[in-house]
Amino acid sequence: MGRIYNFAAGPSTLPLPTLEEASKKLVDFEGKGMSLIEMSHRGKIFDALHNETITLMKEIYQIPENFHILFLQGGATLQFGMVPMAFLKQGDTADFINTGAWAKKAISDAKIVGKINTIWDGKENNYTRIPAQNELKFTPGAVYAHLCSNETIGGIQWNYFPETGGIPLVADMSSDVLSRPIPWDKFGLVFAGTQKNLAPSGLALVVMRKDFAEKARQDLPAYLRYDQHIAENSLYNTPPTFVIWMMNLTLKWIKSIGGLSAIEKLRDQKSNMLYDAIDKSGGYYTNPVDKGSRSKMNIVWRMKSEEMEAKFISEATKQGLDGLKGHRSVGGMRASVYNAMPVEGIKALVDFMKHFMEKNG
Amino acid sequence: MGRIYNFAAGPSTLPLPTLEEASKKLVDFEGKGMSLIEMSHRGKIFDALHNETITLMKEIYQIPENFHILFLQGGATLQFGMVPMAFLKQGDTADFINTGAWAKKAISDAKIVGKINTIWDGKENNYTRIPAQNELKFTPGAVYAHLCSNETIGGIQWNYFPETGGIPLVADMSSDVLSRPIPWDKFGLVFAGTQKNLAPSGLALVVMRKDFAEKARQDLPAYLRYDQHIAENSLYNTPPTFVIWMMNLTLKWIKSIGGLSAIEKLRDQKSNMLYDAIDKSGGYYTNPVDKGSRSKMNIVWRMKSEEMEAKFISEATKQGLDGLKGHRSVGGMRASVYNAMPVEGIKALVDFMKHFMEKNG
């Protein structure tokens, strides 16, 4: 059926030019007689590509000079453990804001390591909204405050970043990384698995403020030491060279279409189209989320019965609209609209939603 | 110049059929309208490939039923930390055998976590040999005994695995994984980064005996918990899907050429050809390693002067024999002859060595 529209929550759709370029060069990288993924990570060719990728990330994401950029393995999941192991020392407290499934994973790991305060919990409203600034009482002296910027399962997203009174924010931005400008000065550390907005799976982007990084424990096994990765420019051990290459190509694609501001406009356009289709359906499609907390990356909706939802998903899949099934813990539908999803994919989905409603209204 | 022979120590040469197949299917995986690396790791297609890869590994590597097979991120480096964090509890002792650079990294991490005994250290002979069985006095009650089966920098390799009196061996087999049959019953845990013999970088194969695995600590952050990865079949979090796909293709290639016994015969043939060329050069080329400890994966040699070595490497590179420079810490030359290096590559290198000696003798 040719290329389909893939709304999967991650791994997820990649820019077609990234895939085409990689396919073309996978056997022989630019006439070198071997693939890039066969080359030493300490050789000139990979080293140049690695550093170019860091430079592109810094430039496109507008990351200030007082931040380190790391590429680490283990995804956001390893970061859930690495952050408290490095920064939550005995006698310290870290604040956590519980907005849903991904915040909970970070909380669960941090509790094993040290003392935390969950200063807000969305449980009583079933994780359908982000707290307002005036609901957040940060703990004086907390070493950091963790939040998840976008919850892929609940479909909610921070549309602001809170004032903390000087406590560095730590954020899991796996699902909305590089989709909008970030007020970097509020953050001590940002991490994001690459498999939604940046590249295939197998890597985490970590952006750390230099003065925050200096507080990281060094009496840890080598891979868990941020200082070691910083000192070696993420080449302490063999990095996942293919994923870095794909991220390099994806960053070049983002630059070619206009950079972060273009990505942000597309994000607004795509998510507005979908929420409009839901809101104008007269209740045929419903979004369970507080309007001010709606995610622009993962748009979730329900229908009147699970049978109708199953029919919707099955017929959509047949028409090349794939990956629309909601997470098993919440059901319903979910369209993940990451950076590489073209507007045409949303048009096709919105058209399908209208036709489906007409036929099955 | 067409495809060259790549003797790099890792990442390193891959089977050409693996690269060609991946290149062909990278944009559209078998008519699915998307790449495999864009697919959900919880979908049917990736799940089948993931399980097939585990089955192939078990079959080709002759791994008994009482072992778990895991695919984890962070390479061998994260395993250096994860193993002691999981198994070296307070009051326990683990034994270590120090054969060189890679054993040292494991020792360094384990020391941070708990109490260890380095029961043998190759320092006084400059890490040029593997200890004999009668030199090893294991600590009664040690929870495990660690060794590195092949040291890529020193060019030495265990050609036997020691009797420990029941202490489970833990082995870093990054550089000789799947190159010979393993007496699995001696091992509690084997790990190996994939980027030398199995696939591109970004993954570690972990093979754990089930009764050993049961002793792993569970009060650790999630990614560091072996029990979590076992329970979720290595899909607790998003795995590096591309690397698993490449390993799948490489395992199929190994099977197609005759499996482990064919790989072992090729290993002997290739390494014998190179050691013959060194030994029959009348001292023009010299291998600094104890003969019984010679590595069949990383063959190292020196020449009379560093100038001549530089000339050798430079001329070899021009003739499509790449990656022959020895590790910066030891100098000289090194040919890494992993599973995917064809015999033709060794023939070309041996021919070059002879001609170089004739011209510059």
Interface residues (C-beta under 8 A of the other chain):
Chain A: M1 G2 R3 I4 N6 A8 A9 G10 P11 S12 T13 L14 L16 L19 E20 A22 S23 K24 L26 V27 D28 G31 K32 G33 M34 S35 I37 E38 M39 S40 H41 G43 Q73 G74 G75 A76 T77 L78 F80 G81 M82 P84 M85 K105 S108 D109 I112 V113 G193 Q195 P200 S201 G202 L203 D219 L220 P221 A222 Y223 L224 Y236 N237 T238 P239 P240 T241 F242 V243 M246 G320 D322 G323
Chain B: M1 G2 R3 I4 N6 A8 A9 G10 P11 S12 T13 L14 L16 L19 E20 A22 S23 K24 L26 V27 D28 K32 G33 M34 S35 I37 E38 M39 S40 H41 G43 Q73 G74 G75 A76 T77 L78 F80 G81 M82 P84 M85 K105 S108 D109 I112 V113 G193 Q195 P200 S201 G202 L203 D219 L220 P221 A222 Y223 L224 Y236 N237 T238 P239 P240 T241 F242 V243 M246 G320 D322 G323
